[in-house]
């Protein structure tokens, strides 16, 4: 387990101290992804669909981390246009990445694999959007 998961709080890039609950909220999608594995195994859902969805999801999360760092650097340098462009392109690219991955696995493997990947990705995006809204609201009130 990482030190991030063990710590009670963390410092955000904007210098605001975040509580452990906020850190858990920001990573709730990854917890759902981990919890989905035994469910996929128990109900005999297609593991290829899970694997593709998980790989695409982790790739888009890494892209999100990279682009957040670039956005923070752009804002620190006073380049708001580059920060906006990076955020916009990243958001679209991340959605396309996981959507195309689910589509391709459904086209080139079994349709059930694509459906399983699409359902898992939909649940993950729903959780990520909800937690992003909650953490944004928490940060705005702080």
Backbone as CSV, one residue per row, in Angstrom:
resi,resn,N_x,N_y,N_z,CA_x,CA_y,CA_z,C_x,C_y,C_z
1,UNK,0.847,-1.169,0.000,0.000,0.000,0.000,0.895,1.235,0.000
2,UNK,0.507,2.225,-0.753,1.339,3.414,-0.878,1.232,4.299,0.356
3,UNK,2.201,5.179,0.498,2.160,6.114,1.615,1.014,7.097,1.441
4,UNK,0.604,7.338,0.195,-0.539,8.205,-0.046,-1.795,7.613,0.575
5,UNK,-1.980,6.319,0.417,-3.168,5.679,0.970,-3.105,5.621,2.490
6,UNK,-1.904,5.623,3.054,-1.766,5.526,4.500,-1.807,6.867,5.209
7,UNK,-1.546,7.940,4.501,-1.486,9.235,5.164,-2.883,9.770,5.461
8,UNK,-2.974,10.594,6.505,-4.254,11.193,6.870,-4.604,12.364,5.984
9,UNK,-3.603,13.010,5.419,-3.867,14.155,4.563,-2.753,14.268,3.541
10,UNK,-3.009,15.112,2.547,-2.000,15.355,1.529,-2.110,16.801,1.081
11,UNK,-1.056,17.265,0.462,-1.013,18.628,-0.036,-1.357,18.619,-1.510
12,UNK,-2.308,19.443,-1.911,-2.677,19.528,-3.317,-1.701,20.442,-4.039
13,UNK,-1.694,20.415,-5.386,-0.783,21.282,-6.122,-0.998,22.768,-5.848
14,UNK,-2.222,23.142,-5.459,-2.487,24.554,-5.183,-2.183,24.932,-3.732
15,UNK,-1.596,24.001,-2.958,-1.171,24.307,-1.604,-2.243,24.116,-0.551
16,UNK,-3.408,23.575,-0.914,-4.492,23.351,0.033,-4.327,21.968,0.642
17,UNK,-4.396,21.904,1.965,-4.275,20.622,2.648,-5.558,19.828,2.431
18,UNK,-5.430,18.588,1.952,-6.592,17.737,1.726,-6.640,16.672,2.796
19,UNK,-7.863,16.344,3.205,-8.033,15.313,4.213,-7.943,13.943,3.577
20,UNK,-7.818,12.915,4.405,-7.782,11.547,3.922,-9.053,11.177,3.181
21,UNK,-10.197,11.705,3.631,-11.465,11.421,2.960,-11.450,11.965,1.539
22,UNK,-10.866,13.128,1.339,-10.780,13.705,-0.001,-9.878,12.865,-0.889
23,UNK,-8.788,12.366,-0.332,-7.877,11.515,-1.104,-8.568,10.212,-1.489
24,UNK,-9.355,9.664,-0.591,-10.105,8.438,-0.906,-11.133,8.721,-1.990
25,UNK,-11.824,9.845,-1.902,-12.800,10.204,-2.926,-12.157,10.324,-4.299
26,UNK,-10.971,10.934,-4.352,-10.303,11.118,-5.637,-9.863,9.798,-6.252
27,UNK,-9.724,8.757,-5.457,-9.278,7.450,-5.960,-10.377,6.389,-5.876
28,UNK,-11.608,6.819,-5.686,-12.714,5.878,-5.548,-12.915,5.060,-6.821
29,UNK,-12.661,5.651,-7.973,-12.794,4.899,-9.227,-11.811,3.735,-9.284
30,UNK,-10.620,3.928,-8.769,-9.639,2.844,-8.752,-10.038,1.753,-7.756
31,UNK,-10.657,2.156,-6.659,-11.163,1.154,-5.715,-12.295,0.350,-6.350
32,UNK,-13.166,1.019,-7.108,-14.236,0.322,-7.819,-13.650,-0.638,-8.848
33,UNK,-12.625,-0.210,-9.551,-11.979,-1.070,-10.538,-11.426,-2.332,-9.866
34,UNK,-10.785,-2.176,-8.725,-10.254,-3.332,-7.993,-11.382,-4.218,-7.470
35,UNK,-12.456,-3.611,-6.996,-13.590,-4.382,-6.472,-14.336,-5.114,-7.581
36,UNK,-14.257,-4.607,-8.800,-14.964,-5.244,-9.913,-14.334,-6.569,-10.320
37,UNK,-13.054,-6.743,-10.076,-12.379,-7.978,-10.493,-12.999,-9.224,-9.861
38,UNK,-13.156,-9.278,-8.533,-13.783,-10.486,-7.973,-15.237,-10.654,-8.415
39,UNK,-15.910,-9.543,-8.701,-17.289,-9.645,-9.188,-17.300,-10.263,-10.583
40,UNK,-16.410,-9.812,-11.451,-16.305,-10.388,-12.790,-16.004,-11.888,-12.712
41,UNK,-15.130,-12.269,-11.811,-14.771,-13.676,-11.669,-15.950,-14.478,-11.112
42,UNK,-16.609,-13.953,-10.077,-17.693,-14.678,-9.414,-18.893,-14.917,-10.325
43,UNK,-19.250,-13.932,-11.139,-20.434,-14.090,-11.996,-20.070,-14.528,-13.407
44,UNK,-18.799,-14.857,-13.630,-18.304,-15.378,-14.899,-18.546,-14.420,-16.062
45,UNK,-18.268,-13.157,-15.831,-18.332,-12.172,-16.906,-17.018,-12.223,-17.686
46,UNK,-17.008,-11.720,-18.899,-15.806,-11.835,-19.744,-14.591,-11.107,-19.160
47,UNK,-13.541,-11.870,-18.932,-12.325,-11.294,-18.362,-11.575,-10.429,-19.366
48,UNK,-11.721,-10.707,-20.657,-11.088,-9.853,-21.648,-11.683,-8.446,-21.595
49,UNK,-12.990,-8.365,-21.409,-13.635,-7.065,-21.264,-13.104,-6.310,-20.053
50,UNK,-12.936,-7.037,-18.939,-12.378,-6.411,-17.736,-10.951,-5.938,-17.989
51,UNK,-10.145,-6.797,-18.594,-8.732,-6.469,-18.810,-8.578,-5.246,-19.714
52,UNK,-9.352,-5.188,-20.774,-9.263,-4.043,-21.689,-9.745,-2.774,-20.996
53,UNK,-10.864,-2.861,-20.290,-11.384,-1.693,-19.575,-10.393,-1.224,-18.508
54,UNK,-9.824,-2.159,-17.766,-8.860,-1.805,-16.717,-7.609,-1.168,-17.311
55,UNK,-7.097,-1.753,-18.382,-5.906,-1.179,-19.022,-6.155,0.217,-19.562
56,UNK,-7.288,0.388,-20.229,-7.629,1.710,-20.771,-7.868,2.706,-19.642
57,UNK,-8.506,2.256,-18.564,-8.787,3.157,-17.452,-7.500,3.618,-16.772
58,UNK,-6.585,2.704,-16.557,-5.314,3.067,-15.925,-4.516,3.996,-16.842
59,UNK,-4.551,3.728,-18.140,-3.856,4.601,-19.088,-4.443,6.013,-19.061
60,UNK,-5.765,6.129,-19.009,-6.356,7.470,-18.979,-6.096,8.159,-17.652
61,UNK,-5.990,7.408,-16.562,-5.649,8.027,-15.276,-4.214,8.558,-15.300
62,UNK,-3.302,7.813,-15.909,-1.923,8.292,-16.032,-1.861,9.544,-16.906
63,UNK,-2.631,9.549,-17.981,-2.718,10.734,-18.837,-3.265,11.925,-18.049
64,UNK,-4.238,11.668,-17.194,-4.831,12.719,-16.363,-3.798,13.314,-15.400
65,UNK,-3.012,12.458,-14.786,-1.965,12.930,-13.861,-0.951,13.793,-14.614
66,UNK,-0.509,13.310,-15.780,0.459,14.054,-16.586,-0.102,15.416,-17.004
67,UNK,-1.333,15.436,-17.483,-1.900,16.702,-17.959,-2.229,17.655,-16.817
68,UNK,-2.581,17.118,-15.650,-2.788,17.995,-14.494,-1.491,18.696,-14.107
69,UNK,-0.385,17.969,-14.167,0.913,18.573,-13.849,1.270,19.638,-14.884
70,UNK,1.015,19.343,-16.148,1.301,20.328,-17.194,0.406,21.561,-17.045
71,UNK,-0.858,21.354,-16.719,-1.773,22.472,-16.509,-1.305,23.333,-15.344
72,UNK,-0.880,22.699,-14.259,-0.392,23.454,-13.098,0.853,24.269,-13.463
73,UNK,1.759,23.689,-14.254,2.952,24.431,-14.687,2.566,25.613,-15.578
74,UNK,1.610,25.398,-16.464,1.168,26.475,-17.353,0.534,27.608,-16.559
75,UNK,-0.292,27.254,-15.592,-0.927,28.289,-14.772,0.098,29.031,-13.924
76,UNK,1.091,28.298,-13.392,2.134,28.949,-12.599,2.942,29.920,-13.445
77,UNK,3.089,29.607,-14.735,3.814,30.492,-15.649,2.928,31.599,-16.195
78,UNK,1.645,31.583,-15.828,0.728,32.618,-16.298,0.164,32.366,-17.683
79,UNK,0.314,31.167,-18.194,-0.161,30.826,-19.534,-1.511,30.114,-19.429
80,UNK,-2.571,30.889,-19.280,-3.907,30.323,-19.102,-4.411,29.641,-20.365
81,UNK,-4.035,30.152,-21.508,-4.492,29.550,-22.775,-3.957,28.124,-22.917
82,UNK,-2.676,27.926,-22.620,-2.102,26.587,-22.706,-2.735,25.659,-21.666
83,UNK,-3.012,26.177,-20.486,-3.651,25.368,-19.446,-5.043,24.930,-19.889
84,UNK,-5.800,25.846,-20.470,-7.136,25.506,-20.951,-7.064,24.485,-22.087
85,UNK,-6.159,24.700,-23.020,-6.008,23.784,-24.150,-5.624,22.383,-23.660
86,UNK,-4.707,22.304,-22.728,-4.283,21.008,-22.193,-5.443,20.306,-21.505
87,UNK,-6.215,21.047,-20.718,-7.360,20.465,-20.018,-8.410,19.971,-21.003
88,UNK,-8.704,20.764,-22.013,-9.731,20.394,-22.984,-9.321,19.169,-23.794
89,UNK,-8.113,19.181,-24.314,-7.644,18.053,-25.122,-7.554,16.793,-24.265
90,UNK,-7.098,16.935,-23.044,-6.981,15.784,-22.158,-8.341,15.165,-21.876
91,UNK,-9.323,15.992,-21.584,-10.656,15.473,-21.289,-11.233,14.689,-22.454
92,UNK,-11.104,15.244,-23.640,-11.613,14.550,-24.828,-10.813,13.284,-25.126
93,UNK,-9.509,13.370,-25.025,-8.653,12.219,-25.332,-8.911,11.070,-24.368
94,UNK,-9.120,11.376,-23.105,-9.352,10.331,-22.113,-10.664,9.600,-22.373
95,UNK,-11.702,10.342,-22.733,-12.986,9.710,-23.052,-12.854,8.843,-24.306
96,UNK,-12.202,9.377,-25.321,-12.015,8.617,-26.549,-11.184,7.362,-26.319
97,UNK,-10.157,7.464,-25.505,-9.288,6.313,-25.239,-10.076,5.128,-24.704
98,UNK,-10.852,5.349,-23.662,-11.579,4.223,-23.061,-12.761,3.800,-23.926
99,UNK,-13.397,4.734,-24.606,-14.527,4.384,-25.468,-14.081,3.541,-26.654
100,UNK,-13.012,3.951,-27.301,-12.510,3.196,-28.452,-11.995,1.827,-28.001
101,UNK,-11.386,1.754,-26.839,-10.911,0.458,-26.337,-12.085,-0.506,-26.144
102,UNK,-13.171,-0.025,-25.535,-14.350,-0.877,-25.337,-14.973,-1.259,-26.678
103,UNK,-15.028,-0.320,-27.601,-15.580,-0.603,-28.925,-14.746,-1.649,-29.669
104,UNK,-13.437,-1.478,-29.659,-12.561,-2.391,-30.396,-12.595,-3.808,-29.827
105,UNK,-12.648,-3.936,-28.517,-12.707,-5.285,-27.949,-14.026,-5.940,-28.317
106,UNK,-15.089,-5.163,-28.418,-16.367,-5.723,-28.849,-16.378,-6.107,-30.309
107,UNK,-15.642,-5.371,-31.134,-15.596,-5.675,-32.565,-14.670,-6.838,-32.895
108,UNK,-13.513,-6.881,-32.249,-12.511,-7.881,-32.609,-12.546,-9.134,-31.753
109,UNK,-13.183,-9.084,-30.617,-13.357,-10.283,-29.793,-14.850,-10.613,-29.811
110,UNK,-15.387,-10.946,-28.689,-16.824,-11.225,-28.593,-17.580,-9.957,-28.212
111,UNK,-18.829,-9.877,-28.626,-19.648,-8.716,-28.275,-19.811,-8.592,-26.760
112,UNK,-19.855,-9.732,-26.071,-20.004,-9.718,-24.614,-18.785,-9.071,-23.944
113,UNK,-17.606,-9.252,-24.543,-16.397,-8.614,-24.017,-16.528,-7.093,-24.117
114,UNK,-17.003,-6.622,-25.255,-17.198,-5.192,-25.450,-18.253,-4.626,-24.522
115,UNK,-19.334,-5.384,-24.326,-20.389,-4.930,-23.420,-19.881,-4.849,-21.984
116,UNK,-19.136,-5.869,-21.561,-18.580,-5.861,-20.200,-17.634,-4.676,-20.023
117,UNK,-16.786,-4.431,-21.010,-15.856,-3.292,-20.935,-16.618,-1.979,-20.901
118,UNK,-17.635,-1.848,-21.741,-18.409,-0.604,-21.791,-19.150,-0.352,-20.485
119,UNK,-19.730,-1.392,-19.905,-20.449,-1.217,-18.640,-19.501,-0.840,-17.504
120,UNK,-18.338,-1.483,-17.469,-17.368,-1.155,-16.420,-16.854,0.267,-16.577
121,UNK,-16.536,0.659,-17.801,-16.036,2.019,-18.050,-17.104,3.055,-17.716
122,UNK,-18.359,2.750,-18.031,-19.452,3.671,-17.694,-19.549,3.853,-16.187
123,UNK,-19.472,2.761,-15.434,-19.513,2.862,-13.973,-18.319,3.656,-13.444
124,UNK,-17.142,3.419,-14.021,-15.943,4.128,-13.563,-16.039,5.626,-13.852
125,UNK,-16.501,5.997,-15.054,-16.652,7.418,-15.376,-17.696,8.078,-14.482
126,UNK,-18.774,7.371,-14.196,-19.807,7.925,-13.321,-19.238,8.227,-11.947
127,UNK,-18.488,7.281,-11.400,-17.861,7.485,-10.088,-16.851,8.624,-10.158
128,UNK,-16.039,8.658,-11.207,-15.022,9.706,-11.316,-15.655,11.093,-11.422
129,UNK,-16.705,11.222,-12.216,-17.368,12.526,-12.347,-18.018,12.959,-11.039
130,UNK,-18.661,12.023,-10.365,-19.306,12.359,-9.088,-18.278,12.764,-8.043
131,UNK,-17.191,12.030,-7.944,-16.182,12.361,-6.941,-15.448,13.647,-7.301
132,UNK,-15.260,13.899,-8.601,-14.632,15.167,-9.004,-15.509,16.342,-8.603
133,UNK,-16.816,16.188,-8.770,-17.731,17.259,-8.368,-17.696,17.465,-6.858
134,UNK,-17.661,16.378,-6.103,-17.628,16.486,-4.640,-16.327,17.102,-4.149
135,UNK,-15.192,16.678,-4.715,-13.918,17.234,-4.260,-13.765,18.682,-4.704
136,UNK,-14.310,19.030,-5.871,-14.270,20.428,-6.321,-15.098,21.299,-5.386
137,UNK,-16.251,20.798,-4.984,-17.109,21.545,-4.062,-16.419,21.722,-2.718
138,UNK,-15.729,20.661,-2.261,-14.997,20.717,-0.984,-13.878,21.764,-1.073
139,UNK,-13.162,21.783,-2.194,-12.072,22.738,-2.363,-12.588,24.168,-2.463
140,UNK,-13.730,24.355,-3.106,-14.288,25.699,-3.265,-14.741,26.271,-1.932
141,UNK,-15.210,25.399,-1.033,-15.691,25.892,0.258,-14.540,26.098,1.239
142,UNK,-13.367,25.551,0.937,-12.223,25.682,1.860,-11.545,27.033,1.731
